[in-house]
Amino acid sequence: MSSTGTRIMVAGFVGCVAVLLGLACLGGYASHKARSTLVELESRQAALRVELRVAEKRLAEAARDAETIRAFEAGRRQDGPTPFRVGSARKLDEMSRIALVAADPRLRELGLRAFRAGMAQNLGPFFRALNLDADQVGKFAALECRHWEAQVDIFATADTQGIPTNDPAVTALLAGEGSQHQAAQRSLLGDAGYGQLQNFYRAQPLMDVVNTVAENVAFSPAPLSGTQEAQLLQLLANASGAYQAGGAASAGTLDWPTVVDQARPLLLPSQFSVLEVARDKMQVYQLASQYFAARDSSANAATPSGLQ
């Protein structure tokens, strides 16, 4: 065989070996990648199981607290009317908390401080979205504090006279104060600004999601800006079926695929990863809630009515 033929044969052999080595490396890489993905999925699944156990514990604690409150309220009803019973079996909302602090001057002072301190965080995105200056923000904050104190005065008066807070006379006074407050808001903000305020109030239940992201990146190299907070809140609201139907936004009605698609270009990678974690936690909590609701429904259906 000529030297040229020999060189060609050797070159062909070396090429085959190189191809085989390349395929082996590619197979090894694919296998390593698959193992890494599997480990990551197993880790994520384990984390979700932990979150589910935590959610179950919190739901059980909440159920016990609710039962305690119901028993307490039932006992108070047997003892006679109470000035702190607001409406029917509602959760302790802002109105209920105001009723509780009305009778104690120390609680009233602390309540007003807490209300004023929380206003910047709760209404900050609205102030930025409307581009209010410092003077306008100050006037709006004073208006909200005056409204809060007016409600406290109504409840305190009812308490001193032994009138329940769900009495029609108290309800009428609160409604009148509410109308005056809305008129003052409209006068300060204008019709368009007042409309934006109402939309913000409808979106506000989703502020917990925004605050979760903001708090987790606050001390990172990429904190959430005020503009990002306002945009994220509006993005979440627009993805809420309840908000789109004209009601208050609800985390349970969020279209998360839409949220993820629209939030990705708005947030930096580190911020976006925090939003994904918040989404996973909320979904775990919602699944746990659905599970307990279905379990309680089945248990009630299996219990004779006379024993409930």
WOURTA-V127312 format. One record per backbone hydrogen bond with DSSP energy under -0.5 kcal/mol. CO is the residue of the C=O (numbers start at 1). NH is the residue of the N-H. Records with the same first field share a line. If there is no record, write none. Layout:
BEGIN
CO=NH + NH
END
This chain:
BEGIN
2=6
3=7
4=8
5=9
6=10
7=11
8=12
9=13
10=14
11=15
12=16
13=17
14=18
15=19
16=20
17=21
18=22
19=23
20=24
21=25
22=26
23=27
24=28
25=29
26=30
27=31
28=32
29=33
30=34
31=35
32=36
33=37
34=38
35=39
36=40
37=41
38=42
39=43
40=44
41=45
42=46
43=47
44=48
45=49
46=50
47=51
48=52
49=53
50=54
51=55
52=56
53=57
54=58
55=59
56=60
57=61
58=62
59=63
60=64
61=65
62=66
63=67
64=68
65=69
66=70
67=71
68=72
69=73
70=74
71=75
72=76
73=77
74=78
75=79
76=80
82=85
84=86
85=87 + 166
88=90
91=93
93=97
94=98
95=99
96=100
97=101
98=102
101=104
103=105
104=108
105=109
106=110
107=111
108=112
109=113
110=114
111=115
112=116
113=117
114=118
115=119
116=120
117=121
118=122
119=123
120=124
123=127
124=128
125=129
126=130
127=132
128=131
133=137
134=138
135=139
136=140
137=141
138=142
139=143
140=144
141=145
142=146
143=147
144=148
145=149
146=150
147=151
148=152
149=153
150=154
151=155
152=156
153=157
154=158
155=159
156=160
157=161
158=163
159=162
164=167
167=171
168=172
169=173
170=174
171=175
172=176
173=177
174=178
175=179
176=180
177=181
178=182
179=183
180=184
181=185
182=186
183=187
184=188
185=189
186=190
189=193
190=194
191=195
192=196
193=197
194=198
195=199
196=200
197=201
198=202
199=203
200=204
202=249
203=206
204=207
205=208
206=209 + 210
207=211
208=212
209=213
210=214
211=215
212=216
213=217
214=218
217=220
220=223
225=229
226=230
227=231
228=232
229=233
230=234
231=235
232=236
233=237
234=238
235=239
236=239
237=240
239=241 + 255
240=244
241=245
242=247
243=246
250=253
251=254
253=241
254=256
255=258 + 259
256=260
257=261
258=262
259=263
260=264
261=265
263=267
268=272
269=273
270=274
271=275
272=276
273=277
274=278
275=279
276=280
277=281
278=282
279=283
280=284
281=285
282=286
283=287
284=288
285=289
286=290
287=291
288=292
289=293
290=294
291=295
292=296
293=297
294=298
295=299
296=300
297=301
298=302
299=303
300=303
304=307
305=308
END
